[in-house]
Amino acid sequence: MKLYIDGMTCEHCKMRVEKALKEIKGVKKAEVNLDNGTAEVETKKEISFDTFKSAIEDAGYTLVRVE
């Protein structure tokens, strides 16, 4: 799935968001693309929008949408 994230501006932001996503139980893989403000996430199970939103907001960014 693809997450659209607002507020990332540098490599530190990218690493912080990847770390936050990987700490969510059930996330197998998370790769952030700083250029287009997205994260590609592979999961082992269904994870709610609110779970992603909370993790990203706790890291200091905004989850715009999930596709």
C-alpha positions in Angstrom: 0.0 0.0 0.0 1.1 3.6 -0.5 0.9 6.2 2.2 1.0 9.9 1.3 2.8 11.9 4.0 3.1 15.7 4.4 5.9 17.6 6.1 9.0 15.5 5.2 11.9 17.7 4.0 15.1 15.9 4.5 16.9 12.5 5.0 16.3 12.7 8.7 12.6 13.0 8.2 12.7 10.0 5.9 14.5 7.9 8.4 12.2 9.0 11.2 9.1 8.1 9.3 10.5 4.7 8.2 11.4 3.9 11.8 7.9 4.9 13.0 6.3 2.7 10.4 8.5 -0.3 11.0 7.6 -0.2 14.7 3.9 -0.8 14.0 3.1 -4.4 14.7 2.4 -6.2 11.4 4.5 -4.0 9.2 7.0 -6.2 7.2 8.6 -3.5 5.2 8.5 0.3 4.9 10.3 2.5 2.3 9.9 6.2 2.2 10.3 8.2 -1.0 11.3 11.8 0.1 10.9 13.2 -3.4 7.2 12.5 -3.8 6.3 12.3 -0.1 5.1 8.7 0.0 5.9 5.5 1.8 5.5 2.0 0.3 4.4 -0.3 3.1 4.1 -4.1 3.1 2.1 -5.6 6.0 1.5 -9.1 7.4 -2.0 -8.2 8.4 -4.7 -5.5 8.0 -3.6 -2.2 9.7 -6.1 0.6 10.2 -5.7 4.1 8.8 -5.8 5.4 12.4 -2.8 3.2 13.4 -0.7 4.6 10.5 -2.0 8.1 11.2 -1.0 7.9 14.9 2.5 6.6 14.2 3.2 9.2 11.6 1.8 12.1 13.7 3.8 10.9 16.7 6.9 11.2 14.5 5.9 14.8 13.7 4.3 14.5 10.2 0.9 14.3 8.7 -0.7 11.3 7.0 -2.7 12.6 4.1 -4.2 9.4 2.6 -3.6 5.7 2.1 -4.0 3.9 -1.3 
